[in-house]
């Protein structure tokens, strides 16, 4: 590795660490605001239920809790926050990981099918990808849940598989619907990326030359476009991860799948946990979620830098 | 070898908002020609005259709107795409830009093996040997097969494009401005290479260019295109020494002479080549023609024989009639 390369890598790592620290400071600061903080309207005037000093004190305490490591040892319903975090993180990671794989496995072939513009059913195929991207994710996920309930109530199985449970998180089969739900939007996004890449590539001279050589459409996509599609999906993956993280809370809440997203809402809304413990739990989970997202984001950006020829040359 | 009859290509222009039809571009408007075995037909004209579209129509990289294309007497304009894929072995193309014509993600060896695989030109065990032979044929070394396109200069890449086109041992090659993106010093090497290969393998070329000196150097016969139509066609010496059509004359007068002592009168055409969407009545050249007559605005001239050449101009119809 040359000195120049070391310099570039060091600079990138430093920039990312700085960005990550900034994000953590903002997240810890914001989550330090007490969960029972509220602003009331009284005779046309707005009044906060606590003073600015007490909010700042709470934020300061939040930083102290994190710096001292106390945030990991607070007991919630008989277990420490760290134990709860490990358990829930495993569940959320499973649906995020398998959801991402499903999105790629479904999205790329769907994009290849969508890219056949001349086909008379082209508009319908395009709409199949555009509709999930246009409607609110909660609607898409609710529709999956309704389907899941319908299949389960009527004991309908598909190809002899199922019906799967649509509520809870005891076994892996409980994760099937959350995985499907979380992968719909990213699959639609990947399908659009793939279709756009193929449509753009078909105008390039080397693709025309490949047609001239006698390559079939399948051979052209396999031999000349797959790498381009891979690069395109890779560069779009940070967005895909963003979509998945934003859907995570809805998916886990609707399917009662007790992962990080579920507990974030639970800590904020439950009356069963005292406000201090709930506040610490909420802060810790959201910090871990931010950290987790940023790490995955960095990994994919790094992969893009290493693998994509355009990025290398630039 | 190759015969084209009344070949037409129209592109529909659609509005961006509702996708409604806005008009039609007549990119190629009734082209006829024939190319014999071992012959080169030079296709010349301004940018936008339909030269490249004609080449791509013959290879069915674009689907013709109407007209017939015959390869060795067989009509290939209406056969199915899967059937035509088998015929692509005999019909190849060399593109204008060698920088975009090669897939940057593949090694030269992979690029050259692909047509060998598709058309089963040689046995799989002989692929590497054949790639070496093709590279040596175009003046490169066997070792170059392991490299990627970006490791070559423009001229070398065009040699690779030629090797790729010849990998299937074709009978007919469309050379779509193969030297216009190259330095002048490299142009002559590529032109000589194409001509040597033609002599060796008895190839037929449709050589598309806007550089008249290139056309004069490589062609046996020349066809001059204007707004999707052939306006004059004949032997290369005939067309270059005594052009008849006003457009051909203007085109020739714009070409610089290699002898600085010789002077030639420059015919300056007024205005730009009209849009192929605007349907001009009569002769398509009448709005720029220095010899325009009243008839030119209303009647479309037919391609008539004038000696050994074909010409589409009312000026010569009249002369023919007087004879």
HADDOCK unambig.tbl for C-alpha pairs under 7 A between the chains (distance, minus, plus):
assign (segid A and resid 205 and name CA) (segid B and resid 100 and name CA) 5.69 0.50 0.50
assign (segid A and resid 205 and name CA) (segid B and resid 101 and name CA) 4.72 0.50 0.50
assign (segid A and resid 206 and name CA) (segid B and resid 100 and name CA) 6.17 0.50 0.50
assign (segid A and resid 206 and name CA) (segid B and resid 101 and name CA) 4.21 0.50 0.50
assign (segid A and resid 206 and name CA) (segid B and resid 102 and name CA) 5.07 0.50 0.50
assign (segid A and resid 206 and name CA) (segid B and resid 103 and name CA) 5.46 0.50 0.50
assign (segid A and resid 209 and name CA) (segid B and resid 101 and name CA) 6.66 0.50 0.50
assign (segid A and resid 212 and name CA) (segid B and resid 88 and name CA) 6.37 0.50 0.50
assign (segid A and resid 212 and name CA) (segid B and resid 92 and name CA) 6.18 0.50 0.50
assign (segid A and resid 212 and name CA) (segid B and resid 93 and name CA) 6.82 0.50 0.50
assign (segid A and resid 213 and name CA) (segid B and resid 88 and name CA) 6.27 0.50 0.50
assign (segid A and resid 213 and name CA) (segid B and resid 89 and name CA) 6.99 0.50 0.50
assign (segid A and resid 213 and name CA) (segid B and resid 92 and name CA) 6.98 0.50 0.50
assign (segid A and resid 213 and name CA) (segid B and resid 115 and name CA) 5.60 0.50 0.50
assign (segid A and resid 214 and name CA) (segid B and resid 85 and name CA) 4.86 0.50 0.50
assign (segid A and resid 214 and name CA) (segid B and resid 86 and name CA) 6.91 0.50 0.50
assign (segid A and resid 214 and name CA) (segid B and resid 88 and name CA) 5.53 0.50 0.50
assign (segid A and resid 214 and name CA) (segid B and resid 118 and name CA) 6.85 0.50 0.50
assign (segid A and resid 215 and name CA) (segid B and resid 118 and name CA) 7.00 0.50 0.50
